[in-house]
Amino acid sequence: MGHPDYSENYISTSALARLLGIQSNKVFSILESNRYLEKQDGQWYLTPSGEDIGGVYGSVGGPAQFPIWPRTLAESDIFQTIIAAPPIAMPCVPNLYGMNSEGGYFAEYFTLAQSKALTTREIAIVELRYGLTGGDTHTLEAVGQEIGVSRERIRQIVEKSIRKIVSKGQRELKNGKSSEPCAELLSYVRNVIRPQDEEAISRLVDFVERDLPYLPGKFSLPLVLSLAFQKRIISVPYIGEALKIYNQRKIKRLKEYQKKALSDKFQDLLASVIWPGAVSLLTTDGLERKRNVSLSGEGKTGVFHSSKMNRTVEYESELEFDFFQRLEQLDEVVVYQEQPFIIPYEYEGKNCFYYPDVLLVFKDNKGVVVEIKPLFKMALHININKWTGMKRFCADKGLGILITDGRYTIQQLQLRDINQGFANDVLALLKKGPLNWAQYKQIRDEHGITRNDFLALVLKKNLIWKLNPFMLSVA
């Protein structure tokens, strides 16, 4: 079955241009420069951002399929803002001035809600699309290729999946079942964002910067919006405004970074480097990538030209990009090399290998291998196994080790004071067997524990924590 004829409610880009009183080639250019459309082999395709503002594939009175837009888009504030404003395409920088890093339960709540509302196939598709647990976002086309269906079908499945979670959560809230996973997810998002208030959009941006800093805003903002507002028709106009605030903050922080004493901040991170007994002195010759990053994922990977090293640098996440931009301005770092080594490690009885994020070489020729990860990933069992292998490798090579998100280090989590009553209750239950989310959440709520308290406990007591699904056990 082909796409339906949307001519009643949707119009072509040329028709949109006529309504706006602008030449069609200019409208295409504006949509392309703002990354709502992209052109491949002479054909226009919607980007995820284009889909977020209501673009779909369909026909308008004919058989051909191409991007079309809601008629109301021409009159909406969001499109008028796009037309009036130049495109904003700045890289993300670390959130030093947003919400406190405490909290951040969105990924856990969402994972649990999925398990109650969605099929296994739907969960896999939503994870591929948004990368909530793995951090790897994908275009609709990439997900479709992985699953074996069209990008339009993936869009429909993702939208339907979110609606199922919202509908189930709203039924649970209406029936007084506020402790059910979908209801908890909606309550968590809506209590923080408070969508009925004037400052809701600003709080939305605060929310994604705190809970989902490892995802591009073009993915995290529409997802959280669809959960915060009860009807998609209400949330759609706010996407453009939220993205505008999100990008403006990135520009502001980038400028503030340039004014700050980056060297002093970097020295604070270096205080957490773990050095081996015998430190090697490196040369800068022969450094090279052991693996090229995949550039197929929308928004999370990319390249830029390094002025420091006069070559192209590849990055795999926005956190990496932020960190590399800081390295460009630091005189202490002579050279840095992304994906510098292949490091073996063991996981669940299997021999594996991975590529650490970056090697830094300083003026004194000492080297440090840096892993750049969000705070919550620092306690995941698979990463602990990787870093055990990295410690052996670096001890043998005479290299230092630093594990950081660009602002905080793993040692700051390990040294964090924890509630002893909370720790005792968790450890007592673990003697009886692994804890699932519901069991852990009950203890967490009883003691008023934050996410970072939990991470500190996992690291201090060498516990095994897996996220998807949530499972906590002793080693």
N, C-alpha and C positions, 0 to 999 in steps of 0.2 A: 504493500500500500504506500502511495506517495505522500508527500506532505500536503496538508489541507490548504485550501485557498483562504488566505488571511485577509483578503482585500477589504472586508467590512471594517476590521479593526486595525489593520496594519497597512503601512505604505512603504514604497521603495525609497531608497536614499535620494533619488532624483525628485520624487514627489515631496519628500521632506524639505529639500532645498527650495522648491517652489513655495511651500508654506512659509518658510523662513525668509523668503525674498533674497536668497543668496544663490550664486551660480553653483551648479551641481558639482563641478570639479573642485570648487573650494570646500564644499561640505565633505566630499570624499577625502580631501587633503587634511581637513581638520580632524575628521574621525580617525584617519590613519595616524596622524602625529600624536594624537592623544591615546593611541593604542586601543581603539574600539574596533578598528578594522585592520586587516593586513592583506597584502596582495601577494599571491603566489601563482606563478605561471599564467599571469594575466587574469586571474580570477580573484574576486574579493572574498575574504573569509572573516567571520566574526572571531574576535579574541574573547577570552573569559570576561574582560571588562565590558566588551560590547554586549555580551549576554547578560551581564549584571544590570545594565540599564534597559533591558527588555528586548534586545535584538534577538531574532530567531531566523531560521531558514524557512522560506516558504515561497509561494507564487502569488503574484498579484494579477489575476485575470489571465493567466497563461501557464504553460507547463514548466517553464524554466524555474530553477530553484536558486535563490540568492538571498543575501541578508536583507531583512525587512524590519521595520521599526513600528512601535505603537504610534498611532496617530497623535495621541496626547503628548508625545515626546517634544513635538515642535513648540508646544505651549508651556512646557514645564520649566521651572527655574533651573533645574539641573542642566538641560540642554542649552539654555540661554547662557549659563555660566561657561559651558564648554566653548561655545561660539565666541564669547567675549574674551576669554582668558587664553594666554599662550599655554602650550603644553608644559606640564611639569613632569620631568623624568629624572628625578634625583635619586641617588642610591640611599638606602636606609642607613642611619647611624645609630649607635647604641642609645638606649633610653635612659639617660642619666637624670632626667628632670620630670619623668612621668610619675605614675602611681608607684607606690612601694612594691618591692619585689615579692613581698609576702603574698600569700593567696595562691592564685594560679592553678585552680583546680579544674579549669575548663576541660582539658584533655581527658582527665579521669572521669568527670561527670558525663562527657559526651560519649566516651567509650562504653560506659555502663548503659547509657540510654540506648545506644545502638543495639546492644546485646538483647534488650527487651523489646525493641520496636521493629527491628529490621531482620531480613533474612541474611544468611551467610554471604550470599552473592552481593546483596546491597551494601553490607558492611565493607566488603572488599573494594567495591567501586567507590564508595565515599572516602575510604582511606587513601586510595590511589589519587583521587581528585584533590583532597585537602591535606593529606599527609600529617594528620594531627599527632599520631604517635611516632611516625618515622621521620617527619620533617620534610618529606619529599612530595611537593605538589606536582600535578601533571595537568596538561591541557586536556580538554574534552577529547580531542583527536587522539592524543597519546593513550588515554584510558581506553578509548574505543578500540584501538589497535591491540592493546593488551587483552581485552575481554573478547574481542571479535565481533563488535557491533559498531554502528555509526556513531559519530560524535553527537548527533542530535538525539539518538537513543540514550546515550550516556547522560546528556543534559536532563532528559525527562526522568531518568532513574534517580539522579541526584536530587532533583527538585521534589520528586515524589517521596524520597527517603526522608528529607528534611520535614516535609509536611506530615509524614507518619509520626515522626518524633514529637513534633509540636502538637498534633492532634491528640496523641496518647497522653502527653504531659498535661494538656488542658483538661482532658477528661479526668485524669487523676486528681488534679487540683480541685476541680468542680465537685468530685466525690469525696473530698477530704483525705485523699491518699497522698499527702504531701511528701512522704518519705520514699515514694517510688522513684526509680532512677530518672525517668523522663520529667516528672514533676520537679524533682530536685534540680535538674539541669535548667529548666525554664525559670525556676525561682532564683537560682544562683545568678543567671544572666540578667533577669529583669530587675532584681533587687539592687544590683550594682548600677545598671544603666538607667533605670527608672524612665522608660520610654515616654511617659506622659509629660515629663518636665522639659523646659526649654533647653537645658544644658545636656540633654540626652546624647546628642551627637558627639559632643566633646568627651563625655564619659565613655561613650563607645570606643573612641580612639584610645583613651586611657586604658580601657579594658584589654583591647587586643595587644597593645604595647606591653602590658604586664603579663597577660596569660599566654599570649601566642607571639612572642617576639621573634621566634625563629621562622615564622611564616610571612610571606609578602602580604602587604595590606590588601592587595586586590583579591586575595583569597579569604583572608581572615575576616575582613570587615563585612562583606556580603553574607558570610555564613552566620556570624554572630547577630547581624541585623535581622536575618530571617527568623531567629529564635527570640529576639527581644520584642519584636512587634508581632501582634497576633495575626495580621493579614499582610501578605506580600505586597498588595497594592499600596499599603501605607509605607512599607519599608523601602520600596524602590526609589522614591524621590530623594531619600536621604543618603543613598550610596555615593552619589557624586559629591555631596557636601562633606561626607565623612572622608572620602579619598582626598579631597582638597585640603582639609585640615591635617590629615595624615602627612601629605606631601609638604605642606607648609612647615610642619614641625621638623621634618627631615632637613629642610633647607635651613631653618633656624639653628638646629643643632650642629649642622655642618659648619656654619659660620662661627658658632660658639666654640666648637672644637679648635678652630684655627686660632682663636684668641687665648686659649687655655695653655697652661704649661703642661704639655703632653708628657714631657720627659719625667716630671715629678710623679705623674700618675703611673707611668710605665715602671718607674723604680719601685713603686708600691707592689706591682704585680711580680716583679723580679725577686722581691723578698721571699716569695713562695716557691721559687725554683728549687727542685730537689737535685742536688749535685752528687755524682758518684764519688767514690774514694779517690780515684785517679781521673783527673780531668784532661781531656785531649785538646790540643790546639789544632784548629782546622785551617785549611786553605779554601779559597772560594772557587778553586778550579774543579771542574767535573760535576758540579751540582746540576741536577736535572730532574724533571718530573718523572716519576715511575709510573704514573697513570694520568691520562688526560681526563678531565671531568666531562660528564655528559652535559651538553648544552641544550638538550631537548626539553628539559623541564621549564615551564613558564615561570619566570620571576625569581627562582631560587639560585640559579647558577648564572655565571657570566664571565666576561673577560674585561680587562682594562689594561691600558698601557702604563707600565711602571716607569716613572721618571728617574727613580733611584737606580734601577737596574737596566733601563733602556730595553725592555722586553715586555712581552705580553704575559700577564698574570691571570691565572684562572682561579675562580672561587666557586664553592659549592653551597654556600648559604649566605644570608645577609649578615650573620654574625662574623663570618670569615671576611666578607667584603669590608665591614667596619674595621676589623682588626688590621687588615692589610693597609687600609687608608691611613691608619695611625702610624704603621711602620714606615710609610712613605715619608713621614715628617720627622722621624726620630733619627738623630745623628748617631746615637749609640749603636744602631743596627746597620751594619755595613751591607749585608746581603740577606735576603730571605728567600727560601725555596719551598713552594707548596708541593704537597704529595712527594716528599723527598725519599722515603724509604718504603720497603715492603717488610712488614713486621709479622712474624708468625705468633699465633696464640692458640690456646685450647678453649673450646666451649662445648659443654655437655658431651664430652668424650670425643669430640671431633677436632682434627687439626685444621685450623683456619689461618687466614692472614688478612691484614688490613693496611691502609696507607695513612699515616698520621698527617695532620693538617699542614704543618709548616715547620721548617727548620730555620732558626735565627742564628746568624753569625755576627758576633760583636767585634768591636775595634780591637779587643785583646785576643781575638781569634778563638774564643770559647764559643761553644754551640749549645743551643737549647731547642729541644723538640717541644712544640706547643700543640696541645689539643684544645680546640675551641668548641665548646659545647654549652647548651643552655643549662642552667643550674639543675633542673629536675632530671636531666639525663646523666648527671655525674654519679648518681647512685644506682643506675640501672645495672643489673647483673652482667649483661653482655658487655657493657663498657668497662666495668671493673676487670673483666677477663682480658679485654683488649689491652688495658693499661698495665696489667700484670706482665703481659708479654712485652710491652713497651719499656717497662722498667728494666727487665733483663737485657733487652737489646741496647738501651742507652748506657747501662752500667758497663757492658762489654765495649761500647764505642767511646766511652768517656764523655757522654753528653748529659746535659741537664734536662729536667722534665718540668713542664708547666701545664697545668690543666685549669682552664679559665673560660669564662664567657665573655671576656674582655673587660669586665669590671670586678668580678669577684673570682676567687679561686676555690678549689676543692678543699684546701686547708681551712678556709673560713667556715665551711660547713662542718668539717670534722671537729673544729675547736668550739663550735657553738654549744652553749649550755643547753641541756635538755631537761624536761620535767621528769624527775626520777619516778614519780608515781605512774606517769604515762609509760615510761620505759619498763617498769616492773610489770605492769598489766600486759603489755604486748609480749614481753618475753615469757611470762607465765602461760599465756595462751599458746604461744609457739611451741611450747613443750608438748602440747597435745596434738600439734599438726599445723600445716600451713594456714594462713589467714586469707580469706577472700575480702573483697571490698566492703561488703556489708559488715563483716566482723571488725575489720579495722576501723571503719567509719564510726562505729558505735563508741569505740575507745577514744578515737580522736575527738568526737563531739563532747564526750564526758569531761575531757581534760582541756578543751579549748586549744587544741594543738594546730599550729600552722604547718604549711607544706615544708618549710625549711627545717622545722623541728623534726619532722618525719625523716627527711633526707639525712639529717645529722645522726639520728638513731641508726638508720641503715648502715651508714659509714662507720660509726663508732663500734657497733656490735657485729660488723661483718655479716650482715643479714643478706639474704638473696631476695631481690625485688624485681619482679617482672610486671610490665604494665598492661599488656594486651593479650589475655585478660589480666587484671590485677591479681597478683599472688605474692605473699610475703612468707618467707620460710627461713629456717636456720641453715647455715652452711653444713 
